[in-house]
Amino acid sequence: MQEIYDELIKNISKEQILCDEPMSKHTTFRIGGPADIFVKIKNLENLKYVLKIAKNRNLPLTIIGNGSNVLVKDNGIRGIVIKLEMNDIQVLDNQIIVDAGATLTKICKVAKENELSGLEFAYGIPGTIGGAIVMNAGAYGGEMKSIVSKTTYMNDNLEVKTISKEEHNFSYRTSIFSENKSLIIISTVLEMTKGSKEDISNQMKQNINSRIEKQPVDLPNAGSTFKRGKDFITAKLIEEAGLKGFSIGGAMVSTKHAGFIINTGNAIAEDVLKLVEHIKKTIKEKFNKEIELEIKVLGE
């Protein structure tokens, strides 16, 4: 790793590169062992340079945004972890052109100030636009697929490509980017509609108040732990199974919303994974339903 670090600092500032960096500092779960090398990417040149090194040395590569919707295992992540910090936002008529590392909350505020509607559903989701596109994030009846016009990405040959709305292959919590993890989102164009600042603001307030009331936003978590079923609401089954408040180690099923596993303060990834398996087994036994994780598990 020292050789790789020495190679990285030839073109990237030392302040952007961290060795043996605890991933608990970079995830909303506040859980995770060390990344061998953690690099904060500020621009496209940085990204190309790191990808080239990783490819030439056949190093594992992991991309994160704001660290939401992920659980990093206790032994950490081998190779290089890239945190995308490119976050420029531009407004052009009814479009918002935004870099992958910009947070959803920041984009929502820009949209409101420019009287552009369509992203209110995402206000308060603690993620970046890149991550939201990867998983086709949604809430309160809205989804990314309804506003994404086109996305620019880099493939594993370091080529920059742009795809149309249809080519994203959006479906429930998936996209072409979740199916092909070698594609790295650089920026996207959101197609918005004109609205009044007051209406947009009121909808954003309503959504954030609903989150505060119904979700454990005051405790570390990774968002909704499980996907919805085709014919059932997973959180409802978990509650009906009497699992609210059930804990293993420092990981607990939220007493506020059964769809969330929370870190009560000292949880490790193993606690969360054991709790996940217990929930899956219980739901299968009680309701004969298979449930699927929504959060992504990273590392080893």
C-alpha positions in Angstrom: 0.0 0.0 0.0 2.9 2.3 0.6 3.9 2.1 -3.1 0.4 2.9 -4.2 0.2 5.8 -1.8 3.6 7.1 -3.1 2.2 6.9 -6.6 -1.1 8.6 -5.7 0.6 11.7 -4.2 2.4 12.4 -7.4 -0.8 13.9 -8.8 -3.2 14.1 -5.8 -2.9 16.3 -2.7 -1.9 14.4 0.5 -4.9 15.9 2.2 -7.1 13.9 -0.1 -5.5 10.5 0.7 -6.0 8.6 3.9 -4.4 5.2 4.8 -6.1 2.6 7.0 -9.1 5.0 7.3 -12.0 3.8 9.5 -15.1 3.6 7.3 -17.2 4.3 10.4 -16.2 7.9 9.9 -17.7 7.9 6.4 -21.0 6.0 6.7 -24.3 7.2 8.2 -24.4 3.8 10.1 -21.2 4.9 11.9 -20.0 1.3 11.4 -17.1 -0.2 9.4 -13.5 -1.3 9.5 -10.6 0.4 7.8 -10.2 1.1 4.1 -6.6 0.3 2.9 -6.5 3.6 1.0 -9.3 6.2 1.1 -9.2 8.9 -1.6 -11.4 12.0 -1.8 -12.0 12.8 -5.5 -12.4 16.5 -6.3 -12.4 16.5 -10.1 -12.4 14.3 -13.2 -8.6 14.3 -13.5 -8.3 12.9 -10.0 -10.8 10.2 -10.8 -9.0 9.1 -14.0 -5.7 9.0 -12.3 -6.9 6.8 -9.4 -8.8 4.5 -11.8 -5.7 4.1 -13.9 -3.6 3.1 -10.9 -6.2 0.7 -9.7 -6.5 -0.9 -13.1 -2.8 -1.2 -13.7 -2.2 -2.8 -10.3 -5.4 -4.9 -10.4 -6.6 -3.4 -7.2 -10.2 -3.7 -5.8 -12.1 -0.4 -6.2 -15.1 0.8 -4.1 -17.0 4.0 -4.8 -19.1 5.8 -2.2 -20.9 9.0 -2.0 -22.2 10.2 1.4 -22.0 6.7 2.9 -25.7 6.2 3.3 -27.5 3.0 2.3 -24.3 0.9 3.0 -22.9 -1.3 5.7 -19.2 -1.8 5.8 -18.0 -5.1 7.4 -15.7 -5.1 10.4 -12.6 -6.1 8.6 -12.9 -3.1 6.3 -12.4 -2.7 2.6 -9.3 -3.9 0.6 -7.8 -1.8 -2.1 -8.9 1.7 -2.8 -12.1 3.4 -1.7 -13.1 6.5 -3.7 -15.4 9.1 -2.1 -16.8 11.3 -4.8 -16.7 15.0 -3.7 -17.4 16.6 -7.1 -20.5 18.6 -6.2 -21.0 21.4 -8.7 -24.7 22.4 -9.4 -25.8 24.5 -12.4 -29.3 25.6 -13.4 -30.3 26.0 -17.0 -33.9 26.8 -17.6 -35.9 23.8 -16.3 -32.8 21.7 -16.0 -30.4 21.1 -13.1 -27.0 19.9 -14.1 -25.3 18.3 -11.1 -22.1 16.4 -10.2 -22.4 13.0 -8.7 -21.2 14.0 -5.2 -23.7 16.7 -4.6 -26.1 15.9 -1.7 -29.8 15.5 -2.4 -30.7 18.1 0.3 -28.4 20.7 -1.3 -29.9 20.1 -4.7 -33.4 20.3 -3.3 -32.6 23.8 -1.8 -31.2 24.9 -5.2 -34.3 23.7 -6.9 -36.5 25.6 -4.5 -34.6 28.8 -4.9 -35.0 28.5 -8.7 -38.7 27.5 -8.5 -38.1 24.1 -9.9 -40.3 21.2 -8.8 -39.9 17.4 -9.0 -37.2 16.6 -6.4 -39.2 17.4 -3.2 -39.6 13.7 -2.4 -35.8 13.5 -1.9 -35.5 16.3 0.7 -33.9 14.9 3.8 -32.6 11.7 2.2 -28.9 11.7 3.5 -27.3 10.7 0.2 -25.8 12.1 -3.0 -27.4 12.3 -6.4 -25.0 9.7 -7.7 -26.0 7.1 -5.1 -29.7 8.0 -5.6 -29.4 7.3 -9.3 -27.6 4.0 -8.8 -30.5 2.7 -6.6 -33.3 4.7 -8.2 -34.0 6.2 -4.8 -37.6 7.1 -4.0 -40.0 8.3 -1.3 -43.4 9.9 -0.9 -44.5 8.7 -4.4 -41.5 10.0 -6.3 -38.5 8.3 -7.8 -35.3 9.4 -9.5 -36.5 7.8 -12.8 -39.2 10.5 -13.1 -36.7 13.4 -13.3 -33.4 12.0 -14.6 -32.9 13.1 -18.2 -29.4 11.8 -18.9 -26.3 10.8 -17.0 -22.6 11.0 -17.8 -20.3 8.2 -16.4 -16.9 6.7 -16.8 -16.4 3.0 -17.7 -13.6 0.7 -16.8 -11.7 1.7 -20.0 -11.7 5.3 -18.6 -14.0 6.4 -21.4 -16.6 9.1 -20.6 -20.1 8.2 -21.9 -23.6 9.7 -21.6 -26.8 7.7 -21.6 -30.4 8.8 -22.2 -33.3 8.5 -19.7 -34.4 5.2 -21.2 -30.9 3.7 -21.1 -30.8 3.9 -17.3 -33.0 0.8 -17.1 -34.7 2.1 -14.0 -36.9 -0.2 -11.9 -37.6 -0.5 -8.2 -34.3 0.3 -6.4 -32.2 -0.7 -9.4 -30.6 0.8 -12.5 -28.0 0.0 -15.0 -25.4 1.3 -12.5 -26.5 -1.1 -9.8 -26.3 -3.9 -12.3 -22.9 -2.9 -13.7 -20.7 -1.6 -10.8 -17.8 -0.8 -13.1 -19.7 2.3 -14.3 -19.0 5.4 -12.3 -21.4 8.2 -12.4 -19.8 11.6 -13.0 -22.8 13.9 -13.4 -26.5 14.0 -14.3 -29.2 16.2 -15.8 -32.5 16.5 -13.9 -35.5 17.6 -15.9 -37.7 19.7 -13.6 -41.0 21.5 -13.9 -41.7 25.1 -13.0 -43.4 25.6 -9.6 -43.9 28.2 -7.0 -41.3 28.6 -4.3 -44.0 28.5 -1.6 -45.5 25.2 -2.8 -42.1 23.6 -3.2 -41.0 24.8 0.2 -44.3 23.5 1.8 -43.9 20.1 0.3 -40.3 19.9 1.4 -41.3 20.8 5.0 -44.1 18.3 4.9 -41.7 15.5 3.8 -38.9 16.4 6.3 -41.5 16.6 9.2 -42.8 13.2 8.2 -39.3 11.7 8.3 -38.6 13.2 11.7 -42.0 11.9 13.0 -41.8 8.4 11.5 -38.1 7.5 11.1 -35.2 7.2 13.5 -33.3 10.2 12.1 -31.7 10.9 15.4 -29.8 7.7 15.5 -27.1 6.2 13.1 -28.7 4.1 10.4 -28.4 3.3 6.7 -31.9 4.2 5.7 -34.6 1.6 5.0 -32.9 -1.8 5.6 -35.1 -4.0 3.4 -36.8 -3.6 0.1 -40.6 -3.8 -0.1 -42.0 -7.1 -1.3 -44.1 -7.4 -4.4 -47.3 -8.0 -2.5 -46.3 -6.9 1.1 -44.7 -4.1 3.0 -41.7 -5.5 4.8 -41.7 -3.1 7.7 -45.3 -4.0 8.5 -44.4 -7.7 8.6 -41.4 -7.0 10.9 -43.7 -5.1 13.2 -46.4 -7.8 13.2 -43.7 -10.4 14.0 -43.0 -8.4 17.2 -39.5 -7.5 16.3 -39.6 -3.8 17.1 -36.9 -3.1 19.7 -35.3 -6.5 19.2 -31.5 -6.2 19.4 -28.3 -8.1 18.9 -25.3 -6.4 20.3 -25.5 -2.7 19.5 -27.9 -3.2 16.5 -31.6 -2.8 17.1 -34.8 -2.8 15.1 -36.1 0.7 15.5 -39.0 1.1 17.9 -40.1 4.1 15.7 -40.1 2.3 12.3 -39.6 -1.4 12.0 -38.1 -1.0 8.5 -34.9 0.5 10.0 -32.0 -1.1 11.9 -30.3 1.4 14.1 -26.8 1.6 15.7 -27.6 2.3 19.4 -24.0 3.5 19.9 -21.6 0.6 19.8 -22.8 -1.7 17.0 -20.4 -3.5 14.8 -21.3 -4.9 11.4 -21.5 -8.4 12.7 -24.3 -7.3 15.0 -26.2 -5.9 12.1 -25.7 -8.9 9.9 -26.8 -11.3 12.6 -29.9 -9.2 13.2 -30.7 -9.1 9.5 -30.5 -12.9 9.4 -32.7 -13.2 12.4 -35.3 -10.9 10.9 -35.2 -12.8 7.6 -35.6 -16.2 9.3 -38.5 -14.9 11.5 -40.4 -13.4 8.5 -39.9 -16.6 6.6 -41.2 -18.8 9.5 -44.2 -16.6 10.4 -45.3 -15.4 7.0 -43.5 -17.6 4.4 -42.1 -14.5 2.8 -38.6 -13.9 1.5 -37.2 -10.4 2.2 -34.3 -8.8 0.5 -31.8 -6.2 1.8 -32.0 -2.7 0.4 -28.7 -1.6 2.0 -25.5 -2.7 0.3 -22.9 -4.7 2.2 -19.3 -3.7 1.5 -15.9 -5.2 2.5 -14.9 -8.4 4.2 
